[in-house]
Amino acid sequence: MTEGTQKIRVSYAGDDTHFAVSAEVDVNVVGRSDVAYTLKKDPYEVGMVFNDDLSYNYAEVEQAIFDAVLESTEPEQTFDDVTIQYDANPISVDGVSNIWSSLDKGGANAFGPGTWKIRFSWNGTTEYKPGSSTVMVTVTDNRIASHIVFKEGAAITYNMEPEVMKQDLFQNAIDWSAATLPADASIDDFTFEYYAVDSVTGATRNWISIESGRIVLVSYPQMGAGGQQVRITYKGNAEYRPANDVEGTVTVKKATVKVSVHSTSIYADEAIPEGFVTLDPNDPAIDIYTIYVGLTSNVDACVYVQLPARLTDSAALNILDTIVAAFNDGKTLTQMMQEGMTVGELRALLSGLIDALNSAAGSSINQSNIHYLYSGITSSFRIYSSTTTAPTEPGRYTVTVVTLGGNYQAAPLTRSFQITK
């Protein structure tokens, strides 16, 4: 039996002293009361609420919608008495094809900033009927607009650990006084990229993470020394919106590397002992070009250059041999390394060789010189100084060698020697 006017019949079956009897009467059956919703004046707008990990806090958003829409109810309802859902069907119209879903549904047409059809629904009790009410609510991202400002003339120092360079960028490449960022922002809130050149051809450029990267089949190295184009992005948090990518130029200064050459004595046919040259830091990316300067038994000034292993046991050496032979009367680099060369031959070779090394390796040498200085005093007490020619006259001398290029700035190497009659 439902609410409304109902015809009721009451019957008595009778007994030994009474006849059976029945009677019909109209009865008005009163149902449970409707919940009376008093809504606040529209339009309704609420801010999206975020967790610390930047995910949506749906429970807080539901509470915000409840507070923004409802003025009062009769009988009184609380937030816990209602279910709040949104229409997840992107093409539905009023009363047709609604897909009522919880705010955390996810997937296609997931709930987020935008304007949504919101339904309040409630279950019935012994006192009032079940029901629902539908309104339109606009959800906005009202977090603080963040903004990154690149510091003019920013400079950091190269480090073989990319995380150290990221921290250096975080501290020195952002103009914190002009930026709009949370005071407690950390390095984990940002991404750092640089405009990298590929490791093989040097012809392809892409934005790559500071620590290196790979796009399809093309590899890109870790950011090195020199002028670098850097891009910084702020990820945002529960109070600040993400910041768009900001680009700027950063000078990556060469790091200081300590090169130690340990004195030794060997016979002519012996190999240089392991540990003859040590580096601090011992970055495997550092190429070691060892230059041996001295005199032959015939008192001829002579220079030997030992190339890094990666150039002497790879196809790169074949390329260098071909290039050197073309401007060296058919004599290859391999022959010159094995036979030695005079100082004059070295200087004639260097300008072409360094260019060839850059073409073949895309390596850490990107300057065009190795500089050396011979100085001392002859046995006849004349001062000797030259940047081109080793001394041959008896006397006491020093040779200083300076290398340029790469991510590290090595201190000059100085060695003393004596020429006797």
Order of alpha helices (4+ residues) and beta strands (2+ residues): beta-beta-beta-beta-alpha-beta-beta-beta-beta-beta-beta-alpha-beta-beta-beta-beta-beta-beta-beta-beta-beta-beta-alpha-alpha-alpha-alpha-beta-beta-beta-beta-beta
